[in-house]
Amino acid sequence: MREVLEQDLQKVLRDALEMLSTVERMLPIAADVLLHQNVKRLPEIRSIDREVDALETQIEAECLRIIALHQPVARDLRLVALVLKSLSDIERMGDYAVHVAADSAELAQAAPLKRYVNLGRMLERLQEMSVHLRTAITERDVKKANETLQMDDEVDDLYEQTQRELVTYMLEDPRNISKSLTLMRVGRSLERIGDHMENVAERLNYWITGQRETQMRD
């Protein structure tokens, strides 16, 4: 019975990692739409988001089956809880990636307000965070999870810089307001992706050590 439980736990963990990897595929597409005005990729990112939604439903059912069939305790139960609680975070990451692409497609209809340097850096850091987070989960590495949290600090700093710059653009010329507001939404969506990755990273410590630490972000 223990062997069957272990197999089920490993499968649900692999599926969760696949879901995270699927969201990770969406980030360079969002970057392509934003930075290179490649609006033709909008249907592609929406299609991948549907894959993410389907994985969420599948994995949730798997977790509930494990609880009902095996009644796991201790670390096994913490793993199931980690996956269940993280599903909504990963799904929301995919939603925000679509928001970035959709807003970027809107921006592509006219000349850029500015070079999107900070937004591009945010996308780069988020891709690095996702790789780091997957490694932390795979290797059960608390240190890497904490490094992921530190990487989100840079995303937050870039977001704040972007917001300040855009406020300046709006104050300088009211004709910049519409584009600036759209870019603010893009920045906010990227910042929220980082927050949801941070939520998952914070749960890893409890799964691995059994110790609770920080509070999740909404």
Backbone as a chain_set.jsonl record, in Angstrom:
{"seq": "MREVLEQDLQKVLRDALEMLSTVERMLPIAADVLLHQNVKRLPEIRSIDREVDALETQIEAECLRIIALHQPVARDLRLVALVLKSLSDIERMGDYAVHVAADSAELAQAAPLKRYVNLGRMLERLQEMSVHLRTAITERDVKKANETLQMDDEVDDLYEQTQRELVTYMLEDPRNISKSLTLMRVGRSLERIGDHMENVAERLNYWITGQRETQMRD", "coords": {"N": [[0.832, -1.207, 0.0], [1.981, 1.188, 0.749], [3.779, 1.549, -1.305], [2.126, 2.003, -3.485], [0.922, 4.404, -2.715], [3.185, 6.06, -2.712], [3.821, 6.046, -5.423], [1.555, 7.33, -6.452], [1.814, 9.832, -5.236], [4.198, 10.759, -6.368], [3.404, 10.938, -9.006], [1.44, 12.96, -8.936], [2.992, 15.073, -8.162], [4.756, 15.277, -10.323], [2.904, 15.98, -12.27], [2.086, 18.481, -11.337], [4.458, 19.887, -11.634], [4.62, 19.763, -14.39], [2.455, 21.388, -15.027], [3.382, 23.843, -14.067], [5.585, 24.132, -15.759], [4.232, 24.392, -18.15], [2.976, 26.874, -17.871], [5.299, 28.328, -17.794], [6.122, 28.191, -20.442], [4.494, 30.067, -21.532], [5.466, 32.568, -20.923], [7.712, 33.552, -22.573], [6.243, 33.882, -24.91], [4.41, 35.885, -24.251], [6.308, 37.881, -23.887], [7.245, 38.125, -26.493], [5.026, 39.19, -27.816], [4.791, 41.625, -26.459], [7.364, 42.912, -26.686], [8.103, 42.657, -29.339], [5.896, 43.126, -30.836], [4.456, 40.976, -31.848], [1.665, 40.059, -32.581], [0.335, 37.926, -33.619], [0.732, 35.737, -32.069], [-1.044, 35.659, -30.046], [-3.407, 33.942, -30.075], [-2.036, 31.553, -29.657], [-0.96, 31.686, -27.042], [-3.287, 31.775, -25.6], [-4.34, 29.286, -26.155], [-2.479, 27.632, -24.869], [-2.996, 28.406, -22.275], [-5.451, 27.219, -21.873], [-4.648, 24.592, -21.73], [-3.34, 24.68, -19.288], [-5.506, 25.17, -17.565], [-6.912, 22.784, -17.894], [-5.095, 20.969, -16.832], [-5.098, 21.811, -14.178], [-7.672, 21.017, -13.308], [-7.464, 18.236, -13.63], [-5.313, 17.554, -11.908], [-6.248, 18.39, -9.425], [-8.346, 16.573, -9.063], [-6.845, 14.227, -8.893], [-5.443, 14.676, -6.502], [-7.534, 14.749, -4.614], [-8.438, 12.149, -4.871], [-6.232, 10.741, -3.864], [-6.298, 11.552, -1.182], [-8.774, 10.506, -0.368], [-8.42, 7.76, -0.855], [-5.983, 6.925, 0.319], [-5.656, 8.333, 2.691], [-3.488, 10.118, 3.625], [-0.822, 11.1, 5.887], [1.229, 13.377, 7.876], [4.274, 14.126, 6.252], [3.514, 13.23, 3.713], [0.868, 14.108, 3.506], [1.375, 16.82, 3.628], [2.604, 17.226, 1.179], [0.491, 16.711, -0.62], [-1.17, 18.797, 0.171], [0.451, 20.983, -0.467], [0.477, 20.813, -3.287], [-2.297, 20.992, -3.903], [-2.972, 23.544, -2.848], [-1.321, 25.124, -4.348], [-2.2, 24.964, -6.918], [-4.14, 26.896, -7.715], [-2.595, 29.189, -7.638], [-0.714, 28.705, -9.701], [-2.437, 28.469, -11.863], [-3.477, 31.061, -11.948], [-1.18, 32.458, -12.596], [-0.911, 31.724, -15.283], [-3.227, 32.952, -16.3], [-2.582, 35.664, -15.906], [-0.395, 35.891, -17.61], [-1.669, 35.677, -20.075], [-3.18, 38.036, -19.922], [-1.105, 39.909, -20.086], [-0.179, 39.455, -22.709], [-2.518, 40.083, -24.164], [-2.956, 42.815, -23.519], [-0.584, 43.774, -24.54], [-0.903, 43.264, -27.243], [-2.855, 45.123, -27.79], [-1.397, 47.46, -27.339], [0.341, 47.266, -29.449], [-0.927, 48.296, -31.629], [-0.266, 50.866, -32.127], [2.458, 53.289, -32.257], [5.189, 52.58, -30.032], [5.185, 53.836, -26.681], [7.52, 54.102, -25.291], [10.75, 52.51, -24.943], [10.424, 49.264, -23.729], [12.038, 48.55, -21.392], [12.27, 47.893, -18.588], [10.0, 46.299, -18.262], [10.623, 44.23, -19.984], [12.817, 43.189, -18.617], [11.551, 42.338, -16.312], [10.031, 40.208, -17.316], [12.107, 38.491, -18.087], [13.25, 37.911, -15.574], [11.112, 36.636, -14.34], [10.904, 34.304, -15.855], [13.331, 33.139, -15.126], [12.837, 32.829, -12.406], [10.791, 30.91, -12.475], [12.109, 28.642, -13.494], [13.934, 28.288, -11.412], [12.182, 27.814, -9.311], [10.963, 25.404, -10.081], [13.18, 23.739, -9.915], [13.695, 23.894, -7.175], [11.435, 22.583, -6.174], [11.688, 20.021, -7.328], [14.131, 19.146, -6.28], [13.638, 19.355, -3.631], [14.533, 21.583, -2.143], [15.144, 23.882, 0.197], [16.78, 26.117, 0.308], [16.982, 26.958, -2.392], [14.332, 27.602, -2.775], [14.106, 29.82, -1.096], [15.851, 31.502, -2.436], [14.369, 31.955, -4.699], [12.369, 33.562, -3.639], [13.865, 35.839, -3.067], [14.53, 36.629, -5.644], [12.084, 37.545, -6.497], [11.935, 39.967, -5.241], [13.444, 41.665, -6.857], [11.821, 41.745, -9.11], [9.638, 43.117, -8.032], [10.868, 45.595, -7.475], [11.493, 46.47, -10.078], [8.929, 46.725, -11.059], [7.929, 48.844, -9.485], [9.636, 50.917, -10.32], [8.849, 51.109, -12.986], [6.168, 51.933, -12.725], [6.525, 54.475, -11.591], [7.885, 55.806, -13.666], [5.923, 55.78, -15.655], [3.896, 57.324, -14.548], [5.181, 59.783, -14.621], [5.348, 60.134, -17.418], [2.618, 60.457, -17.994], [2.019, 62.814, -16.633], [3.576, 64.603, -18.0], [2.476, 64.72, -20.545], [-0.793, 64.635, -21.448], [-1.7, 63.092, -23.56], [-0.405, 60.756, -23.376], [-1.676, 59.212, -21.545], [-3.528, 57.041, -21.991], [-1.969, 54.924, -23.176], [-0.077, 54.692, -21.153], [-1.59, 53.808, -18.981], [-2.353, 51.288, -19.904], [0.149, 50.075, -20.05], [0.757, 50.126, -17.352], [-1.052, 48.234, -16.455], [0.059, 45.983, -17.664], [2.512, 45.855, -16.294], [1.53, 45.429, -13.704], [0.305, 42.932, -14.012], [2.555, 41.322, -14.513], [3.913, 41.663, -12.109], [2.125, 40.39, -10.405], [2.299, 37.752, -11.311], [4.827, 37.129, -10.341], [4.274, 37.308, -7.586], [2.536, 35.136, -7.212], [4.239, 33.008, -7.835], [5.922, 33.348, -5.691], [4.207, 32.673, -3.589], [3.983, 29.874, -3.969], [6.658, 29.134, -3.589], [6.996, 29.823, -0.899], [5.438, 27.919, 0.338], [6.935, 25.647, 0.074], [8.815, 25.391, 2.108], [7.285, 24.592, 4.31], [6.327, 22.114, 3.408], [8.727, 20.645, 3.196], [10.045, 20.899, 5.696], [8.091, 21.03, 7.651], [7.689, 23.269, 9.075], [5.972, 26.267, 9.579], [6.048, 29.486, 8.037], [5.919, 32.243, 6.43], [3.244, 34.426, 5.311], [0.819, 33.85, 2.807], [0.428, 35.587, -0.338], [-2.369, 37.26, -1.79]], "CA": [[0.0, 0.0, 0.0], [2.885, 2.333, 0.792], [4.373, 1.706, -2.632], [1.106, 2.612, -4.342], [0.816, 5.793, -2.291], [4.376, 6.772, -3.182], [3.668, 6.223, -6.869], [0.528, 8.352, -6.673], [2.371, 11.12, -4.832], [5.181, 11.171, -7.365], [2.689, 11.323, -10.219], [0.786, 14.249, -8.756], [4.05, 16.077, -8.134], [5.195, 15.446, -11.712], [1.861, 16.702, -12.996], [2.152, 19.878, -10.902], [5.638, 20.457, -12.297], [4.254, 19.944, -15.79], [1.584, 22.564, -15.081], [4.257, 25.005, -13.912], [6.357, 24.235, -17.001], [3.327, 24.871, -19.195], [2.894, 28.328, -17.68], [6.609, 28.863, -18.155], [6.126, 28.324, -21.902], [3.693, 31.228, -21.915], [6.151, 33.828, -20.656], [8.384, 34.103, -23.753], [5.249, 34.303, -25.898], [3.974, 37.214, -23.804], [7.417, 38.797, -24.164], [7.303, 38.339, -27.941], [3.951, 40.113, -28.178], [5.079, 42.938, -25.885], [8.613, 43.538, -27.119], [8.271, 42.593, -30.79], [4.587, 43.369, -31.444], [4.066, 39.769, -32.581], [0.292, 39.843, -32.113], [-0.165, 36.653, -34.149], [0.921, 34.684, -31.068], [-2.087, 35.759, -29.013], [-4.174, 32.686, -29.982], [-1.169, 30.494, -29.137], [-0.856, 31.753, -25.579], [-4.605, 31.434, -25.062], [-4.458, 27.835, -26.256], [-1.668, 27.042, -23.794], [-3.701, 28.661, -21.013], [-6.487, 26.182, -21.739], [-3.932, 23.403, -21.247], [-3.111, 24.899, -17.857], [-6.795, 24.986, -16.883], [-7.233, 21.349, -17.909], [-4.197, 20.32, -15.874], [-5.572, 22.133, -12.832], [-8.812, 20.137, -13.01], [-6.965, 16.858, -13.534], [-4.468, 17.376, -10.719], [-7.121, 18.507, -8.253], [-9.037, 15.279, -8.925], [-5.851, 13.26, -8.434], [-5.168, 14.933, -5.084], [-8.697, 14.328, -3.823], [-8.455, 10.684, -4.886], [-5.19, 10.29, -2.942], [-6.781, 11.768, 0.18], [-9.861, 9.566, -0.085], [-7.976, 6.367, -0.942], [-4.826, 6.61, 1.167], [-5.684, 9.089, 3.946], [-2.08, 10.379, 3.97], [-0.524, 11.905, 7.076], [2.581, 13.929, 7.977], [4.873, 14.743, 5.07], [2.713, 12.881, 2.53], [-0.268, 15.021, 3.462], [1.899, 18.153, 3.31], [2.829, 17.281, -0.27], [-0.805, 16.861, -1.267], [-1.637, 20.15, 0.471], [1.274, 21.885, -1.279], [0.005, 20.78, -4.67], [-3.67, 21.507, -3.969], [-2.999, 24.987, -2.605], [-0.538, 25.823, -5.372], [-2.86, 24.896, -8.222], [-4.774, 28.169, -8.072], [-1.524, 30.145, -7.919], [-0.146, 28.43, -11.022], [-3.476, 28.806, -12.847], [-3.543, 32.521, -12.038], [0.003, 32.877, -13.35], [-1.26, 31.595, -16.692], [-4.195, 34.006, -16.634], [-1.887, 36.952, -16.001], [0.425, 35.874, -18.83], [-2.601, 36.007, -21.161], [-3.477, 39.467, -19.8], [0.051, 40.644, -20.613], [-0.194, 39.331, -24.166], [-3.672, 40.799, -24.705], [-2.676, 44.248, -23.406], [0.53, 44.066, -25.454], [-1.475, 43.308, -28.588], [-3.518, 46.428, -27.886], [-0.339, 48.468, -27.462], [1.016, 47.11, -30.747], [-1.688, 48.971, -32.678], [0.294, 52.21, -32.331], [3.886, 53.382, -31.961], [5.465, 52.423, -28.598], [5.385, 55.047, -25.881], [8.919, 54.074, -24.892], [11.301, 51.155, -24.948], [9.911, 48.594, -22.537], [13.232, 47.916, -20.817], [11.987, 47.283, -17.282], [9.024, 45.222, -18.445], [11.378, 43.116, -20.553], [13.615, 42.592, -17.539], [10.627, 41.609, -15.438], [9.722, 38.934, -17.971], [13.301, 37.649, -17.979], [13.392, 37.457, -14.192], [10.034, 35.689, -14.054], [11.289, 33.023, -16.448], [14.381, 32.588, -14.266], [12.182, 32.408, -11.168], [10.059, 29.677, -12.716], [13.098, 27.559, -13.563], [14.459, 28.133, -10.056], [11.126, 27.232, -8.487], [10.831, 23.99, -10.444], [14.335, 23.042, -9.35], [13.49, 23.813, -5.726], [10.444, 21.542, -5.917], [12.236, 18.723, -7.729], [15.23, 18.762, -5.385], [13.213, 19.588, -2.248], [15.642, 22.438, -1.719], [14.651, 25.088, 0.859], [17.646, 27.238, -0.071], [16.565, 27.444, -3.708], [13.021, 28.243, -2.594], [14.371, 31.147, -0.538], [16.456, 32.301, -3.507], [13.25, 32.363, -5.555], [11.735, 34.701, -2.963], [14.745, 36.999, -3.244], [14.415, 37.053, -7.03], [10.846, 38.305, -6.643], [12.19, 41.335, -4.783], [13.885, 42.433, -8.016], [10.628, 41.967, -9.931], [8.876, 44.187, -7.375], [11.593, 46.856, -7.682], [11.311, 46.872, -11.477], [7.537, 47.153, -11.176], [7.798, 50.181, -8.897], [10.313, 51.844, -11.225], [7.998, 51.273, -14.168], [5.012, 52.745, -12.365], [6.953, 55.868, -11.421], [8.178, 56.347, -14.988], [4.681, 55.977, -16.401], [3.225, 58.494, -13.967], [5.884, 60.949, -15.181], [4.906, 60.286, -18.807], [1.251, 60.98, -18.014], [2.046, 64.205, -16.179], [4.228, 65.425, -19.023], [1.631, 64.865, -21.737], [-2.036, 63.872, -21.265], [-1.908, 62.149, -24.662], [0.256, 59.503, -22.999], [-2.404, 58.565, -20.448], [-4.112, 55.753, -22.368], [-0.907, 53.928, -23.293], [0.564, 54.51, -19.843], [-2.462, 52.979, -18.151], [-2.245, 49.922, -20.396], [1.458, 49.579, -19.609], [0.648, 49.882, -15.914], [-1.716, 46.931, -16.304], [1.045, 44.969, -18.011], [3.431, 45.747, -15.161], [0.814, 44.832, -12.576], [0.138, 41.502, -14.293], [3.856, 40.678, -14.314], [4.184, 41.662, -10.673], [1.263, 39.384, -9.783], [2.889, 36.447, -11.621], [5.885, 36.943, -9.353], [3.671, 37.062, -6.273], [2.006, 33.764, -7.171], [5.409, 32.132, -7.705], [6.381, 33.496, -4.314], [3.319, 31.859, -2.752], [4.374, 28.466, -4.096], [7.979, 28.984, -2.97], [6.842, 29.895, 0.548], [4.858, 26.654, 0.816], [7.923, 24.567, 0.017], [9.459, 25.243, 3.413], [6.401, 23.796, 5.166], [6.329, 20.744, 2.892], [10.003, 19.972, 3.44], [10.467, 20.922, 7.095], [6.977, 20.997, 8.592], [7.661, 24.548, 9.785], [5.256, 27.362, 8.903], [6.766, 30.749, 8.175], [5.33, 33.482, 5.956], [1.84, 34.442, 4.91], [0.646, 33.886, 1.357], [-0.161, 36.783, -0.947], [-3.581, 37.014, -2.579]], "C": [[0.868, 1.26, 0.0], [3.48, 2.605, -0.585], [3.387, 2.386, -3.59], [0.942, 4.088, -4.009], [1.992, 6.604, -2.831], [4.293, 7.028, -4.681], [2.656, 7.322, -7.19], [1.056, 9.749, -6.324], [3.367, 11.643, -5.863], [4.497, 11.617, -8.66], [2.068, 12.701, -10.073], [1.821, 15.372, -8.703], [4.57, 16.335, -9.552], [4.171, 16.252, -12.516], [1.853, 18.185, -12.62], [3.343, 20.586, -11.545], [5.367, 20.677, -13.783], [3.374, 21.183, -15.964], [2.411, 23.842, -14.972], [5.082, 25.219, -15.179], [5.504, 24.765, -18.15], [3.132, 26.376, -19.093], [4.205, 28.989, -18.1], [6.728, 29.066, -19.665], [5.397, 29.586, -22.358], [4.471, 32.534, -21.795], [6.924, 34.371, -21.859], [7.417, 34.514, -24.86], [4.724, 35.687, -25.541], [5.049, 38.249, -24.095], [7.495, 39.124, -25.654], [6.222, 39.314, -28.395], [4.275, 41.521, -27.685], [6.262, 43.625, -26.564], [8.789, 43.583, -28.636], [6.954, 42.749, -31.552], [4.105, 42.179, -32.285], [2.669, 39.33, -32.128], [-0.278, 38.516, -32.612], [-0.054, 35.52, -33.122], [-0.136, 34.721, -29.962], [-2.95, 34.496, -28.946], [-3.347, 31.541, -29.394], [-1.123, 30.507, -27.619], [-2.2, 31.425, -24.938], [-4.841, 29.93, -25.114], [-3.675, 27.14, -25.147], [-2.351, 27.252, -22.449], [-4.819, 27.654, -20.801], [-5.869, 24.86, -21.297], [-3.707, 23.499, -19.742], [-4.399, 24.654, -17.069], [-7.165, 23.505, -16.804], [-6.357, 20.592, -16.917], [-4.642, 20.595, -14.442], [-6.703, 21.204, -12.42], [-8.354, 18.703, -12.779], [-6.204, 16.628, -12.236], [-5.29, 17.487, -9.443], [-7.848, 17.192, -8.002], [-8.084, 14.212, -8.415], [-5.571, 13.424, -6.938], [-6.311, 14.46, -4.198], [-8.802, 12.806, -3.778], [-7.421, 10.129, -3.917], [-5.659, 10.427, -1.497], [-7.843, 10.738, 0.55], [-9.362, 8.125, 0.003], [-6.926, 6.026, 0.099], [-4.858, 7.274, 2.548], [-4.257, 9.39, 4.428], [-1.946, 11.249, 5.214], [0.894, 12.462, 6.936], [3.052, 14.499, 6.642], [4.092, 14.425, 3.797], [1.532, 13.834, 2.385], [0.188, 16.436, 3.128], [2.159, 18.294, 1.816], [1.51, 17.479, -1.008], [-1.343, 18.269, -1.045], [-0.861, 21.186, -0.339], [0.73, 21.961, -2.701], [-1.382, 21.409, -4.778], [-3.706, 23.026, -3.832], [-2.283, 25.767, -3.7], [-1.22, 25.827, -6.726], [-3.451, 26.238, -8.642], [-3.723, 29.235, -8.365], [-0.971, 29.948, -9.331], [-1.161, 28.78, -12.115], [-3.574, 30.31, -13.036], [-2.323, 33.086, -12.769], [-0.274, 32.808, -14.847], [-2.238, 32.672, -17.137], [-3.497, 35.351, -16.819], [-0.982, 37.019, -17.224], [-0.44, 36.202, -20.048], [-2.946, 37.494, -21.119], [-2.342, 40.309, -20.378], [0.038, 40.629, -22.133], [-1.339, 40.135, -24.78], [-3.448, 42.316, -24.646], [-1.552, 44.657, -24.367], [0.046, 44.124, -26.892], [-2.197, 44.628, -28.821], [-2.478, 47.534, -28.085], [0.307, 48.438, -28.84], [0.289, 47.823, -31.881], [-1.165, 50.379, -32.966], [1.775, 52.194, -31.978], [4.116, 53.255, -30.456], [5.654, 53.768, -27.898], [6.855, 55.218, -25.537], [9.457, 52.67, -25.122], [10.921, 50.487, -23.624], [11.02, 47.819, -21.838], [12.903, 47.195, -19.514], [10.987, 46.138, -17.395], [9.701, 43.993, -19.054], [12.212, 42.408, -19.506], [12.73, 41.813, -16.579], [10.295, 40.244, -16.025], [10.908, 37.976, -17.899], [13.436, 37.069, -16.581], [12.312, 36.434, -13.845], [10.336, 34.325, -14.668], [12.376, 32.35, -15.614], [13.79, 32.08, -12.958], [11.475, 31.079, -11.345], [10.995, 28.479, -12.787], [13.631, 27.245, -12.166], [13.443, 27.43, -9.164], [10.945, 25.752, -8.807], [11.985, 23.164, -9.881], [14.172, 22.854, -7.848], [12.504, 22.707, -5.379], [11.032, 20.161, -6.196], [13.275, 18.226, -6.737], [14.875, 18.913, -3.913], [14.23, 20.467, -1.526], [15.094, 23.743, -1.134], [15.482, 26.309, 0.466], [17.235, 27.817, -1.41], [15.191, 28.112, -3.634], [13.202, 29.658, -2.057], [15.014, 32.065, -1.574], [15.386, 32.784, -4.484], [12.541, 33.574, -4.957], [12.563, 35.967, -3.148], [14.669, 37.529, -4.671], [13.142, 37.869, -7.241], [11.012, 39.736, -6.159], [12.633, 42.216, -5.947], [12.709, 42.722, -8.951], [9.8, 43.108, -9.349], [9.542, 45.546, -7.58], [11.412, 47.372, -9.109], [9.887, 47.366, -11.709], [7.362, 48.576, -10.645], [8.468, 51.234, -9.763], [9.445, 52.15, -12.441], [6.807, 52.162, -13.866], [5.387, 54.216, -12.22], [7.225, 56.529, -12.774], [6.893, 56.668, -15.745], [3.867, 57.139, -15.847], [3.861, 59.775, -14.516], [5.448, 61.201, -16.615], [3.508, 60.894, -18.875], [1.205, 62.449, -17.603], [2.632, 65.128, -17.235], [3.322, 65.688, -20.213], [0.372, 64.002, -21.566], [-2.305, 62.88, -22.393], [-1.264, 60.794, -24.372], [-0.563, 58.664, -22.02], [-2.901, 57.17, -20.832], [-3.056, 54.652, -22.453], [-0.269, 53.644, -21.942], [-0.272, 53.622, -18.942], [-2.409, 51.518, -18.585], [-0.926, 49.298, -19.959], [1.475, 49.325, -18.105], [-0.031, 48.536, -15.65], [-0.747, 45.8, -16.617], [2.008, 44.756, -16.84], [2.782, 45.076, -13.968], [0.632, 43.33, -12.796], [1.447, 40.753, -14.073], [4.202, 40.597, -12.828], [3.367, 40.6, -9.959], [1.758, 37.971, -10.102], [3.987, 36.136, -10.61], [5.341, 36.636, -7.973], [3.15, 35.631, -6.156], [3.136, 32.735, -7.131], [5.935, 32.166, -6.278], [5.514, 32.674, -3.362], [3.722, 30.392, -2.766], [5.699, 28.228, -3.384], [7.872, 28.99, -1.443], [6.268, 28.597, 1.119], [5.885, 25.525, 0.853], [8.576, 24.332, 1.368], [8.605, 24.364, 4.333], [6.373, 22.342, 4.72], [7.589, 20.0, 3.319], [10.309, 19.843, 4.928], [9.332, 20.755, 8.088], [6.84, 22.277, 9.381], [6.914, 25.585, 8.962], [6.016, 28.656, 9.113], [5.916, 31.923, 7.733], [3.895, 33.297, 5.512], [1.746, 34.579, 3.396], [0.082, 35.228, 0.905], [-1.357, 36.389, -1.79], [-3.299, 37.273, -4.053]], "O": [[0.549, 2.256, -0.649], [3.66, 3.758, -0.976], [3.77, 3.233, -4.398], [0.836, 4.925, -4.906], [1.808, 7.706, -3.347], [4.656, 8.106, -5.152], [2.874, 8.139, -8.085], [0.781, 10.721, -7.027], [3.371, 12.831, -6.187], [4.95, 12.549, -9.324], [2.158, 13.523, -10.985], [1.557, 16.489, -9.148], [4.798, 17.483, -9.932], [4.533, 17.097, -13.336], [1.64, 19.045, -13.475], [3.243, 21.744, -11.949], [5.827, 21.66, -14.365], [3.527, 21.933, -16.928], [2.17, 24.807, -15.696], [5.26, 26.354, -15.623], [5.992, 25.494, -19.014], [3.123, 27.076, -20.106], [4.211, 30.071, -18.687], [7.37, 30.016, -20.114], [5.657, 30.105, -23.444], [4.167, 33.501, -22.493], [6.808, 35.561, -22.15], [7.731, 35.394, -25.662], [4.604, 36.557, -26.403], [4.741, 39.368, -24.502], [7.776, 40.261, -26.031], [6.464, 40.163, -29.253], [4.062, 42.498, -28.404], [6.167, 44.784, -26.967], [9.519, 44.423, -29.163], [6.9, 42.532, -32.763], [3.433, 42.356, -33.301], [2.518, 38.357, -31.39], [-1.276, 38.036, -32.075], [-0.672, 34.468, -33.286], [-0.111, 33.897, -29.048], [-3.209, 34.011, -27.844], [-3.885, 30.665, -28.717], [-1.234, 29.459, -26.982], [-2.243, 30.856, -23.848], [-5.47, 29.365, -24.219], [-4.153, 26.172, -24.557], [-2.297, 26.382, -21.58], [-5.103, 27.275, -19.665], [-6.5, 24.092, -20.57], [-3.865, 22.517, -19.016], [-4.377, 24.003, -16.025], [-7.665, 23.033, -15.783], [-6.828, 19.678, -16.239], [-4.572, 19.712, -13.588], [-6.697, 20.665, -11.314], [-8.803, 18.04, -11.844], [-6.422, 15.631, -11.547], [-5.051, 16.754, -8.484], [-7.954, 16.746, -6.859], [-8.468, 13.379, -7.595], [-5.476, 12.441, -6.202], [-6.085, 13.843, -3.157], [-9.208, 12.239, -2.764], [-7.693, 9.153, -3.218], [-5.447, 9.528, -0.683], [-7.817, 10.168, 1.641], [-9.829, 7.357, 0.843], [-6.973, 4.952, 0.699], [-4.17, 6.831, 3.467], [-3.866, 8.965, 5.515], [-2.838, 12.029, 5.545], [1.649, 12.094, 6.036], [2.334, 15.253, 5.985], [4.015, 15.261, 2.897], [1.232, 14.308, 1.289], [-0.514, 17.171, 2.433], [1.954, 19.368, 1.25], [1.416, 18.311, -1.911], [-1.906, 18.872, -1.958], [-1.441, 22.15, -0.838], [0.547, 23.049, -3.248], [-1.618, 22.256, -5.639], [-4.383, 23.711, -4.599], [-2.598, 26.931, -3.951], [-0.855, 26.617, -7.597], [-3.284, 26.667, -9.783], [-3.924, 30.085, -9.232], [-0.784, 30.916, -10.068], [-0.796, 29.318, -13.161], [-3.737, 30.786, -14.159], [-2.432, 34.084, -13.482], [0.084, 33.719, -15.594], [-2.097, 33.238, -18.221], [-3.782, 36.084, -17.766], [-0.818, 38.087, -17.814], [-0.002, 36.918, -20.948], [-3.0, 38.146, -22.163], [-2.581, 41.298, -21.071], [0.221, 41.665, -22.773], [-1.153, 40.796, -25.802], [-3.723, 43.02, -25.618], [-1.574, 45.75, -24.933], [0.527, 44.941, -27.677], [-2.155, 45.183, -29.919], [-2.666, 48.432, -28.905], [0.767, 49.465, -29.339], [0.829, 47.942, -32.98], [-1.577, 51.01, -33.94], [2.286, 51.2, -31.461], [3.317, 53.771, -29.674], [6.213, 54.708, -28.464], [7.37, 56.335, -25.496], [8.705, 51.754, -25.456], [11.076, 51.068, -22.55], [10.955, 46.597, -21.707], [13.223, 46.016, -19.356], [11.114, 45.126, -16.706], [9.393, 42.86, -18.686], [12.308, 41.181, -19.501], [13.117, 40.751, -16.09], [10.28, 39.242, -15.31], [10.726, 36.78, -17.675], [13.704, 35.879, -16.418], [12.58, 35.47, -13.129], [10.049, 33.297, -14.055], [12.348, 31.135, -15.418], [14.19, 31.029, -12.456], [11.544, 30.214, -10.472], [10.714, 27.427, -12.212], [13.762, 26.081, -11.788], [13.795, 26.563, -8.365], [10.789, 24.936, -7.899], [11.793, 22.035, -9.429], [14.472, 21.787, -7.312], [12.702, 21.975, -4.409], [10.886, 19.244, -5.388], [13.305, 17.045, -6.391], [15.699, 18.638, -3.042], [14.715, 20.132, -0.446], [14.634, 24.611, -1.876], [14.945, 27.405, 0.309], [17.146, 29.036, -1.556], [14.925, 29.077, -4.352], [12.533, 30.587, -2.508], [14.753, 33.268, -1.588], [15.483, 33.884, -5.028], [12.158, 34.498, -5.675], [12.012, 37.046, -3.364], [14.737, 38.738, -4.889], [13.118, 38.781, -8.068], [10.302, 40.63, -6.619], [12.247, 43.382, -6.024], [12.612, 43.812, -9.515], [9.315, 43.966, -10.086], [8.859, 46.539, -7.829], [11.203, 48.566, -9.321], [9.667, 48.311, -12.467], [6.719, 49.409, -11.284], [7.932, 52.33, -9.929], [9.326, 53.3, -12.866], [6.47, 53.045, -14.655], [4.656, 55.097, -12.672], [6.839, 57.676, -12.998], [6.793, 57.707, -16.397], [3.218, 57.859, -16.605], [3.159, 60.735, -14.837], [5.203, 62.345, -16.997], [3.243, 61.75, -19.719], [0.44, 63.232, -18.165], [2.237, 66.288, -17.351], [3.388, 66.755, -20.824], [0.464, 62.775, -21.543], [-3.06, 61.925, -22.205], [-1.55, 59.805, -25.048], [-0.188, 57.535, -21.702], [-2.712, 56.219, -20.073], [-3.223, 53.578, -21.875], [0.044, 52.497, -21.623], [0.263, 52.781, -18.221], [-2.419, 50.615, -17.748], [-0.884, 48.138, -19.548], [2.143, 48.4, -17.641], [0.359, 47.797, -14.746], [-0.728, 44.781, -15.927], [2.282, 43.622, -16.447], [3.402, 44.253, -13.295], [0.788, 42.544, -11.862], [1.445, 39.662, -13.504], [4.72, 39.586, -12.355], [3.85, 39.974, -9.016], [1.652, 37.08, -9.259], [4.069, 35.024, -10.088], [5.888, 35.792, -7.263], [3.307, 34.993, -5.116], [3.012, 31.705, -6.468], [6.341, 31.143, -5.728], [6.028, 32.05, -2.434], [3.795, 29.745, -1.722], [5.854, 27.243, -2.663], [8.582, 28.242, -0.77], [6.576, 28.223, 2.25], [5.714, 24.554, 1.59], [8.86, 23.191, 1.73], [9.126, 23.505, 5.044], [6.392, 21.435, 5.552], [7.517, 18.851, 3.755], [10.779, 18.797, 5.376], [9.564, 20.384, 9.239], [5.983, 22.38, 10.259], [7.195, 25.761, 7.777], [6.557, 28.914, 10.188], [5.254, 32.547, 8.562], [3.401, 32.18, 5.36], [2.502, 35.333, 2.781], [-0.632, 35.909, 1.641], [-1.371, 35.333, -2.422], [-4.191, 37.123, -4.888]]}, "num_chains": 1, "name": "protein.A"}
